Each structure stands twice: as structure tokens, then as C-alpha cells.
Amino acid sequence: MTRGQAVAALRAAGCVFAEDEADVLIEAARDDRTLGAMVGRRAAGEPLEQVVGYADFCGVRVRLRPGVFVPRVRSELLVRLGTAELGPYALVVDLCCGSGALGLAVRHRVPGITLYAADLDPVAVACARDNLADPGRVHQGDLFEALPAELYGRIDLLLANVPYVATRHIPFLPSEARDHEPRTALDGGDDGLTVFRAVAAGAARWLAPGGLLVSEITEAQTAAATTAADGNGLTATVVTDDDLDARAIVARRQR
Ligand SMILES: C[S@@+](CC[C@H](N)C(=O)[O-])C[C@H]1O[C@@H](n2cnc3c(N)ncnc32)[C@H](O)[C@@H]1O
């Protein structure tokens, strides 16, 4: 398949950046047959990052596989906020880690941290184990239940990019997300905060004194998320970044 044919197939499928995507696919494909298959998958609507098997996020290349949440550019805000005051020997947990992108990016910025990660989904856990190169520290299970007990009360930074889309909004997501990312990675229940509330409820016990929880939220969730954090022994502030179109809650355990 030539570059022109790849561009034409992608354009016909509605890819806005058909030329750029064709170049990414050509670079990733080992041979012509693989390129044809990759173009076919992308034209059928699979996210480009799942097709090529990686995403570039916050200065790191993150390995991906089909069925794993694609890290979003906006999540750079969580990495920035989380690393702002992080010491080199900090204990960091990437809860709801998906591919492990956030933890990987934090470790890239602050080498020397001890990083654990956990997710409910075994496919995500396998992917995070590929990325974090420390399989013994990537755990499978429901939120804090997945973590080793020795982390209790010691976590300096809890990254928790939980699913936060309100159930009624799921049908309006782009089909790339609806059809190719697991529902458990997206659906945050009635108001989108079901998983966040569960994280907030446990965070004060798992965080070290002064430790931080950072999570992405929407504008509509600001008041309820702040109430959930403040009501669980944390002190929350909300930070926005218009360039990234991102909003995060930063909740600190009192010292
Ligand atoms: C929005 S994705 C974020 C993935 C990754 N942190 C990122 O930013 O790319 C949410 C992740 O939470 C996981 N998840 C959902 N419910 C969970 C639970 N109860 N316990 C642990 N992980 C959960 C999903 O499997 C999914 O990987």
C-alpha cells in the first residue's frame, strides 16, 4: 500500500489528520501487509494509539494494546500538579492506572520515586506491567484492595484518574472511546463521581500526612468532588488549565 492509498483510505473513513496518521502508521508498520491491516483497523474507527501500540504522553512513550484506555493530553495537568512538590524518594501510587501512563510520566520527571500501580482490569494491568518494568509493583483489584498493606498511611502522591463520565453522557462520547475503550474505564455512575467518592473515602487513610490525591473532574463536578474530599479528612482545591481543557482536584491529607 502506498502512502497515497493509505491517506485516501483514512480520509474516506473521516480521519481529519489523514496525512499525519498515515505517516505514523507507515513508521509503525513492519511491512506492507501490516500497513494494510493497520490502515484497515484505523479506518474502522480504532484509536490510532491502539493500532500502532503506543501513545506519546508527557515526554514518554507509553505502550498500549487494544482495549486499554488511551492517555489523554489533558492528563498532563495531573502529572504537573503531582510532581510540583514531589521529593526524589517519594512513594507514588497510580490508582486506576490503565496503561500506567501517569505514573510513568511522573517517574520520568522525578526519577528515584518508588512507584506502585493498580487497576481493576487485567488487560490494563498487563499493559501497565509492560510499561512500568516492575511487574511486582503493578497490582490487580478494586481500588485500595489491590494495594499491599505496607503502603497504608505512607503514600506521598496518589494519582487517580478514575472513570468520571456521567452514565447519561456515555452515548455522546466519540465512537473511538465508546467502542474501543472499556466501559469500566469511562463510566463514573450517575454524576460521574461514584469511583472518585470511593477513592476520596479511602485516601486519607492511605496517604502520608501532607500527601496529595490528584484526580481529573469536570466543571459540573467541582462542588460535589470538593465536598467528597473535604468530608473525608482532606483539604481540596480545584485547578484548571484552559490550554489543556483540563480541570483537576488536588486534595491534601492534613499534616
Ligand atoms: C479513565 S481510565 C484512566 C487510565 C489511566 N490512569 C490514564 O489516565 O491513562 C480509568 C481506569 O480506571 C480503571 N478502573 C475503573 N474502576 C476501577 C476500580 N474500581 N478499581 C481499580 N481500577 C478501576 C479502569 O479499568 C481504567 O483503566
Ligand as a Chemical Component Dictionary entry (heavy atoms), coordinates in Angstrom:
data_LIG
# 
_chem_comp.id                   LIG 
_chem_comp.type                 NON-POLYMER 
_chem_comp.pdbx_formal_charge   0 
_chem_comp.three_letter_code    LIG 
# 
loop_
_chem_comp_atom.comp_id 
_chem_comp_atom.atom_id 
_chem_comp_atom.alt_atom_id 
_chem_comp_atom.type_symbol 
_chem_comp_atom.charge 
_chem_comp_atom.model_Cartn_x 
_chem_comp_atom.model_Cartn_y 
_chem_comp_atom.model_Cartn_z 
_chem_comp_atom.pdbx_ordinal 
LIG C1  C1  C 0  -10.074 6.995  32.767 1  
LIG S1  S1  S 1  -9.148  5.497  32.785 2  
LIG C2  C2  C 0  -7.563  6.178  33.254 3  
LIG C3  C3  C 0  -6.394  5.297  32.933 4  
LIG C4  C4  C 0  -5.030  5.965  33.181 5  
LIG N1  N1  N 0  -4.904  6.403  34.540 6  
LIG C5  C5  C 0  -4.832  7.144  32.252 7  
LIG O1  O1  O 0  -5.017  8.290  32.656 8  
LIG O2  O2  O -1 -4.493  6.902  31.080 9  
LIG C6  C6  C 0  -9.745  4.759  34.264 10 
LIG C7  C7  C 0  -9.149  3.413  34.674 11 
LIG O3  O3  O 0  -9.758  3.045  35.919 12 
LIG C8  C8  C 0  -9.903  1.638  35.966 13 
LIG N2  N2  N 0  -10.907 1.339  36.984 14 
LIG C9  C9  C 0  -12.249 1.555  36.936 15 
LIG N3  N3  N 0  -12.838 1.180  38.084 16 
LIG C10 C10 C 0  -11.841 0.725  38.899 17 
LIG C11 C11 C 0  -11.806 0.199  40.233 18 
LIG N4  N4  N 0  -12.930 0.066  40.953 19 
LIG N5  N5  N 0  -10.617 -0.179 40.744 20 
LIG C12 C12 C 0  -9.467  -0.038 40.017 21 
LIG N6  N6  N 0  -9.438  0.441  38.737 22 
LIG C13 C13 C 0  -10.609 0.832  38.194 23 
LIG C14 C14 C 0  -10.268 1.270  34.547 24 
LIG O4  O4  O 0  -10.011 -0.078 34.301 25 
LIG C15 C15 C 0  -9.380  2.247  33.736 26 
LIG O5  O5  O 0  -8.162  1.638  33.400 27 
# 
loop_
_chem_comp_bond.comp_id 
_chem_comp_bond.atom_id_1 
_chem_comp_bond.atom_id_2 
_chem_comp_bond.value_order 
_chem_comp_bond.pdbx_ordinal 
LIG C1  S1  SING 1  
LIG S1  C2  SING 2  
LIG S1  C6  SING 3  
LIG C2  C3  SING 4  
LIG C3  C4  SING 5  
LIG C4  N1  SING 6  
LIG C4  C5  SING 7  
LIG C5  O1  DOUB 8  
LIG C5  O2  SING 9  
LIG C6  C7  SING 10 
LIG C7  O3  SING 11 
LIG C7  C15 SING 12 
LIG O3  C8  SING 13 
LIG C8  N2  SING 14 
LIG C8  C14 SING 15 
LIG N2  C9  SING 16 
LIG N2  C13 SING 17 
LIG C9  N3  DOUB 18 
LIG N3  C10 SING 19 
LIG C10 C11 SING 20 
LIG C10 C13 DOUB 21 
LIG C11 N4  SING 22 
LIG C11 N5  DOUB 23 
LIG N5  C12 SING 24 
LIG C12 N6  DOUB 25 
LIG N6  C13 SING 26 
LIG C14 O4  SING 27 
LIG C14 C15 SING 28 
LIG C15 O5  SING 29 
# 
